[in-house]
Amino acid sequence: MAFSCGEFKSTDAGYVHSARVADIDDSLGRGRELTIRSKSTKGLPTLILRLRLYDESSFIVCGSGLANTTDKPIQLKAFTPAE
């Protein structure tokens, strides 16, 4: 799954991806969370995508974010799936 944050895309050259899966138990129930971190080797921000699947539900909860690992402020106007 590719995603973008403003001008930064998880499919851009220089991003290295890692994933982890964790058990969750929150107000929506129990399930599993997949977190994908796309860390730049070129000094760009780290992109974060979280997908939550619940045991007794037929939906997915998606969350996304950005870790500003640069020395400059970043203004976000959109965070969207990439095509």
C-alpha positions as CSV (number, residue, x, y, z in Angstrom):
1,M,0.0,0.0,0.0
2,A,1.4,3.3,-1.0
3,F,0.5,6.6,0.6
4,S,1.6,10.2,0.5
5,C,1.9,13.2,2.7
6,G,1.9,16.4,0.7
7,E,5.0,16.2,-1.5
8,F,6.4,13.1,0.2
9,K,5.4,9.6,-1.1
10,S,6.2,6.3,0.5
11,T,7.2,5.1,-3.0
12,D,9.8,7.7,-3.5
13,A,13.4,6.6,-3.9
14,G,15.3,6.5,-0.6
15,Y,12.6,5.3,1.6
16,V,13.2,2.1,3.6
17,H,10.1,0.4,5.0
18,S,9.7,-1.6,8.2
19,A,6.6,-3.1,9.7
20,R,5.5,-4.4,13.0
21,V,2.3,-6.2,14.2
22,A,0.9,-5.8,17.7
23,D,-2.1,-6.9,19.6
24,I,-4.6,-4.2,20.5
25,D,-7.5,-3.9,22.9
26,D,-9.3,-0.5,22.9
27,S,-12.8,0.9,23.0
28,L,-13.6,-0.7,19.6
29,G,-12.5,-4.2,20.8
30,R,-9.6,-6.6,20.4
31,G,-7.6,-7.1,17.3
32,R,-4.3,-6.5,15.6
33,E,-2.5,-3.4,14.4
34,L,0.0,-3.2,11.5
35,T,2.3,-0.2,11.6
36,I,4.4,0.6,8.5
37,R,7.2,3.1,8.9
38,S,8.8,4.5,5.8
39,K,12.1,6.1,6.9
40,S,14.1,8.2,4.5
41,T,17.8,7.7,3.7
42,K,17.8,11.2,2.1
43,G,16.9,13.4,5.1
44,L,13.2,13.5,4.4
45,P,10.4,13.0,7.0
46,T,9.5,9.5,8.2
47,L,6.0,8.4,7.0
48,I,3.8,6.3,9.2
49,L,0.7,4.2,8.3
50,R,-1.3,2.3,10.9
51,L,-4.0,-0.3,10.0
52,R,-6.2,-1.8,12.7
53,L,-8.3,-4.9,12.2
54,Y,-10.7,-5.9,14.9
55,D,-11.7,-9.5,15.7
56,E,-15.5,-8.9,15.8
57,S,-15.8,-6.2,13.2
58,S,-16.0,-5.9,9.4
59,F,-14.1,-2.7,9.1
60,I,-10.5,-1.4,9.1
61,V,-9.4,1.7,11.0
62,C,-6.6,3.5,9.2
63,G,-4.3,6.2,10.6
64,S,-1.4,8.0,9.1
65,G,1.2,10.4,10.3
66,L,4.6,12.0,9.8
67,A,7.6,12.2,12.0
68,N,9.5,15.3,11.1
69,T,13.1,14.1,11.3
70,T,14.3,17.2,9.3
71,D,15.6,20.4,10.7
72,K,12.9,22.5,9.0
73,P,9.2,22.9,9.8
74,I,6.7,21.1,7.6
75,Q,3.2,22.2,6.8
76,L,0.8,19.4,6.0
77,K,-2.2,20.1,3.8
78,A,-3.1,16.5,2.8
79,F,-2.4,12.9,3.6
80,T,-3.8,10.6,1.0
81,P,-3.5,7.2,-0.5
82,A,-1.1,7.2,-3.5
83,E,-2.0,5.7,-6.8
